[in-house]
Amino acid sequence: MIGPDGEQYPVTPAVNRFLGSLDHAALSTLVLELASYNPEAMRSLQLRATPDDGPVLRQMVTDIDAALAGVDFDYHHPFYDDETDDGLQSVEDVIDELERHLENGAHEVVRHAVEHLLTRLAVLGHDPDHADTLEGVAERASALFGQAVEGHPDPEGLARWVFAFRVKYGGWPALTLNAVATALDEQAWATYRADVAALDGGGPGADPYRSEGDCMLLELADHDGDVDSAVALLSRTDHPYYGEIVKRLHTVGRQSEILDWLDRAVAQGSVDFTWRAGHSIIAAEDATSAYLDGGRTESALAVPRQLFSRDLSVGAYQLLCEVAQKCGRLSEQKDWAIQQATKQAPNRGGAHLIELHLTDGDTEGAWQAADTFGAGHAWTRLVDASEDMFPLRAARLCLTQAQSQLTTPDSKAYPAIVSWLKKARSLYDKAGHLPEADTEIARLRKIYHRRPALMAEMNRARFPA
């Protein structure tokens, strides 16, 4: 058996024999005795006996209120230490108990209890900071409500309650239509639709991600498979939700429309890397794939070229190379990207150019960029990539960076600086120039001998005196 604490308790043959030997009266006495040891066990027993037990519901409501009252909304204040209890575990424990009662079939009482929990969360979540703290338990409570309303005795009443709850609290906690859809009958659906329609949403400024009424309209459109209505709702803002629009069009295979929306998204700067993608942003990887599938290679190449021109990032370069490879234009596009990075290097430094060369495995090209424009923040990657081919160059660059950091006294930085010096010394040794390293380190000891913290770090590294 699995206990409430999640620990597994083996039921031994001796226990089975003992239980089998008990008559009805003895077994009843035992059950009552065991239930008395734990309030939850007693509540479970009462609910099995009388599923609409009022006292149990009142106790659950009391426990919910007490748990929420104990939440520390200042928990993330910078003066709090890591061991401070934020009080959320008590709320989690209450939800755990409600889940266990629900598994035992006590739907009516659990439903009322979860309704109370959701309402209390909604009131507390009116403060955005509180909502952030309670987000996890709110998600659990919403999911639990969906389970609790299965087989609801009054589906139409449920539909009205859900609608009113969402309108009153503006969509937080997020109690979605999908959570309760299976509990609604035909009349309940008609009631829900009529209530949503009466909100007069979906107008010229419709926004499903800022208006709960428009969100409910979008949910109904998705439920009905009405892609046109969904796209209309998602496109009525100044910045349409391109990502959501394309996702729905892709589901129904409307390729030509996808390309039209992609063109609009590109023109509005709403295509970006996957990690930046959201409701309104289309992932660049998805955009290039759609363009390639539609036979529009120039448009596919334009997406990563635009991203690359903006920030010269390795990610955009790799995407450009991937698309160019599929188009049979890899060499041409690589040359273009390197030329762009080289043109901008006099103003931006050589770091981006170095990273591009290293991405292609061109260490010699990376050093040429470093010598011409400086290594910038790419110096550590250049050193790591040069340990075998150019150890002396890497050693001198490492030493130079360490020396530049020493110009400003900072005892907190000394361990890192000394670790760079250790690496430099190792690379000098590998290149057969260890005396040069020791001479430079001795010179640094002489210059900064009045910095005891630095001298201590050098001694710990066992540098020559």
N, C-alpha and C positions, 0 to 999 in steps of 0.2 A: 504493500500500500504506500501511496505517496501522501505525506502529511501536508498541512497548510504551509509549513515552512519549506516545502520542496524536498525534504529529506525522505529517503525511501526506508520504510520500516518493513522488514520481512515478517510475513505471517507464518509462524512455524506450525508443524503438525500438532504440537502440544496445545497451541492456542485454538486451533480448529477443533480438537477433541474437547477442550474445555467448553467452548461455545456450544458444541453439539450436545453436551451433557446438561445444559441448563433448560429448565422448564420455562413456560411463558412468563411467570411472575418474576423468576430470578433474572431472566433476560431483560425484562422491563426495568427492574431495579438497577441492573448494571448500566443500561443505556442512560438512564437518568443521572446516575452517579458520574459517568464519564462526561456527559454534557455539562454538568455543573462545574467542571474544571475549566471550561473555556466559554466565554460569552458567545463567540461565533457558533460554536457547536450547539449551544442552547437555542440560538436564533434559527439555525438550520433545522433543528428538531421542531420548533414551533411552526416554521413555514411549511414543513412537510405535513404537519397536522392540520394547519389552517392557512392556506396560501394567501389569503387576504388579511393576514394578521395585522391589525392596527398598531398595537404596542411595539411590534418589531419594526414597523416602518418609522415610528416616532424615534426609536432608538437609533436607527440608521441615519435619520436626518440629523439627530444630535451629534452623532459621530462625524458626519460629513462636515457640519458647521465647526466642530472643534478642530478637525484636521486643517481646514482652510484657515481658521483663525491663527493657527500655529505657523503658517508659512511666513518666512522672513524675507520680505521683498527687498531688503537692503543687503541681502547676502553677498552680492557681488561688489559691494562697496570696497574701495581699495584698502581700507583699514582692517578688513576682515581677514582672518587667516584661513588656510586651507582646511582646517579641521572644524570650522564652524558649520553647524547643522542648519540647512536652509528650510527644514520643516516639510519639504515635499515628500519625503518618504512616508509620512503619516497619511498623506493623501493617496499615495500609491497603494498603501496597505488597505485603505478603505475600498479602493477600486478593485483590488485583488479579492477582497471578501465578496463584493457584489458580483464579480465574475463567477466565484465558486457557487454562490446561491443561485445564480442564473443557470449554471450547468445542472443544478439539481431540480430545475423546473419552476422556480418561484418567480415567474415572469411578472405578475401584476405588481408585487411589492417592489421588486428590483426596478421595474420601469418607473414607478413613482419616485423611488430614491434617486435614480439617475436623472430624471427630470429636475429634481431639486438640485442635484450636483451641477448639472449643466447651467441652470439658472444662476446659481451662486457664482460659478466660474465666469459667466457672461457679465455679471455685475462687477466683479473684481477686474475683469479684463478690459473694462472701460478705460482704465489707465494703461497706456501702451507698455510701460515698463512692467506692470503686473502681468500683462498678456504674454510678454516674452518669457517671464519666469514660469508661467503656468502652461505654456504651449504643449509640452509633452503630456501632462495629465489631461488637458483638454482634448487632445486627439484620442486618447484612450477612452475618455468618457463618451465622446461622440460615437466611436465605434461600438462601445458597449450598449448605448441606447439603441443602435440599429439592431443588435441581437435581441434586446429586451422586448422590442415591439413586434417581433415575429408572432403571428397569430393574434394580433391585437383585436380585442372584442368590438372596438368601434373604429374602423379604419377611417371613416370620414372625420371623426373627432380628432384622430391622430393627424390627418392632413391639415386640419385647421390649426392644431397646436404647433406643428412644425412651421407652417407658414408664418404664424404670428410671432413665434420665437425668432425666426430669421429676420423678419422685418424690424422687430423691436431692438434686437441687439446687433444688427448690421453685419451678420455673417461671422461673428466670433462668439463662442467656438464654432468651427466650421461643421455645421450639421447639414450634409449634402443630401440631395435627393436620392442618390444611390444607396445611402445608408438605410432608407426606410421604404424604398420602392417596392420590395416584395411584400410588404405588409399592407399595401394599398389595394383596394378593390376598384371596380369600375366607377362607382359613385364617388369614392375618395379621390380618384384621379380627376374626375370632372370638377369636384369642389376645389381641388388644389389649382387646377388650370384656371378656373374662373377667378380665384383670388389673386393669382399672379397677373392675369390679364387686367384686372381692375387697378393695378398699380400704375398703369399707363407708362410702362417702361418701353425700352427699345426705340426711343425717339432719336432725333438727329445727333444728340450727344451721348448715345448709349455707350456704356462702359462696363462690361461684365466683371472687371476686376477692381472696380471702385464702387459700383452700385449693386447692392444685394438683389434688388429687383431685377436688374439686367442679368445678374448671375443666374437667377432662377429661370429666366427666359432662355438663357443659353443651355442650361441643364435640360430643359424640356425639349429644345431643338435637338440636342445630342441624343436624348432618350428616344425621340421619334425618328432619328436618322435623317433629319431635315438639314442637310449641309448648307443649303442656300440661306436659310434663316440664321444659322450659326455664323456663317461668313459675314452676313449683313450686320449682325450685332458686333462682331469682332473688328469691323472695319469702319465704324462710325466715329472713332476718335481721330484727333489730329495725327496721331502715330498709331496706325492700325497694329493689331496683334498678329504680325506676320507669321511668327512661329506657329501659333495656334491655327491660323488659317491654312497654312501649307500642310500642317499635320492632318487636318480633316480632309483636305482635297486629295492628299496622298492615299488616305484610307479608301476612298472611293475611286481612285485611279483617274482623276481628271487632270492629266498631265499638262495639257496646253494651258489650263488656267493656273497651274502651279508656276509655269514659266512666266506668265504675266505678272503674278504677285511677286515672284522673285525679282523681276526687273524693277518693280516699284520699291521693293525693300532695298535693293542695291542703290538705287537713286537716292533713297532717304538715309543711307548709312546704317541700315538695320540688319546687316549681315556681319557676323563676328565669329570668333572662335567658340567652340562648344562650351567651354567653361564660362563664357560670358553670355551664352544664349539664354533666353527666357521666353516669356509669353510674346514679347514684341520683337525679339531678335531671332533670326534664322541662323543656325549653325553654318559656318562657312563650308564645313565638310559636306553637309547635306546639300547646300546650294550648288557646289561644284558637281556633285554626283547628279543632281537633277538636270543641270545644264548639259552635262555629258550625255546623259540618257536621252535628252532632247536633241542631240546632235549640234549643240551650240558651243563649240570648243572655245571660241574667242571669249564668250561670256564666262565660261568656266575658268579660263585663265585670268580674266579680269578681276575675279573675286580675290584670289590670293595676292595678285599684283597690287591691288588697292590696299590690302592689309599690310603688305610688306612696305609699301611706300610710306605708310603712316608711322611704323615703328621699327622697321628693319629687323624684326624678330626672327629667331631661328624657327619658331613654329610656322610663321607665314612662309618662310623660305622652304621648309620641308613640304608644306602643302602645295606650294607652287611647283616644286620638283615632282611631286607625286602626280599632279594633274598634267604637267608637261610631259612626263614619261608616257602617260596614256595617250597623249596627243602626238607623240613622236617628235617633240620639240624641246627635249630636256636641255641639250647643250645651249640652245638659243636663249632659253629663259634663265639658265644659270648665269650666263654671261651678262644678261640684262640686270639681274639682281646684284651681282658683284659690282657692276658699273654704278648702280644706284648708291650702294653703300660706300663706294670709293668717293663719289661726288660729295656725299654728305660728311665724310670723315673729317675734313678740315675744320668743320664747325662742331661736329658731335664727338670727335675723337675716334680712335681706331677699334674700340671694343667690339662694336657690332660687326665690323669687317673681319676681325679676328675670329669671332664665333662662327661666322659663315664658313671661313676657310677650314676651321677645325671640324665643323659638321661634315665637310667633304673629305676630311682626312688630309688636308693640305697644310701640313705644319710649316713648310717653308714659306708659303703664301701668308700664313698667319704672322710669322716673324717679320716679313717685309712690311706688313701693315703696322705692326708694333713699332718697328724702327722708324717708320715714316710719320705715323699719327699718334703714337703712344698706345700703351696697352689698356689703360683705364681699368674698369672693373673686371676685365677679362684676363687679368694677369695670372690669377691662380689657375685658371683652366689652361692657359698657355704653358705655364710651368709644368703642370701635371702631364700635358700631352707631349712635352719635350724631354722627359727624363731619359729616354733611351737614345733618341736621335740627336738632341742638342743639349746635353747635360750642362755644359759650361755656360751656354746662353741662359738656360733656365736658372742656374745658380746665381749668375750676376743679376738677373732680374729680381730674383727672390731677395737677394741682399739689398738691392736698391730700394725695394718696397719697404723692407724692414727699417732701413736708414731713414726713409722719409717719414715713417711713423714716429721715430724717436725725436723728431724736432720739437714736439710738444710733450712735456712731461705728463704722463698718465699711467699710474701704477697698475690700474685695472687692465691696461692694454699690454703690459709687459709679458705675461705668459704667452700670448699669441705671437708677439714680436719675436720672442726667443724661439718659439717653435718654428717660425720662418727661418730664423738664423740656423737652427739645427738642420732644417731641410737644405738650406743653401750649402752648408758645410758638407752634408752628405753628397750633394750633387757635384761640388768641387772635387771631392774625393773620387767620385765616379769618373770624372773627367781627367783625373790625374793632376789636379791643381790644388791639393789640400793646403800647401803652404800659403797660397794666396788667400784662402779662406781664413786661416789662422791669423794672418797679418791684419786682415780687415777687422776681425773680431777683437784683436788686441787694440787696434786703433779706436774702436768703439768703446772699449773698456776705459781707455785713457780719457776720451772726450767726456764720457758720462759717469766718471768715477764718483761723482757726488750724488748719484741717485742710488741709494742703498737697496731699494726694492728691485731695481734692474740688476744690480750686481748680484743680489741673492738669486734671482732667476737664472742668471748666467752660470753661477756656481752650481746650482742644481742641475743644469744641463751639462756640467763638467766641461765647459769650454776651457781651453788653455788660458792660463793667467797671462 
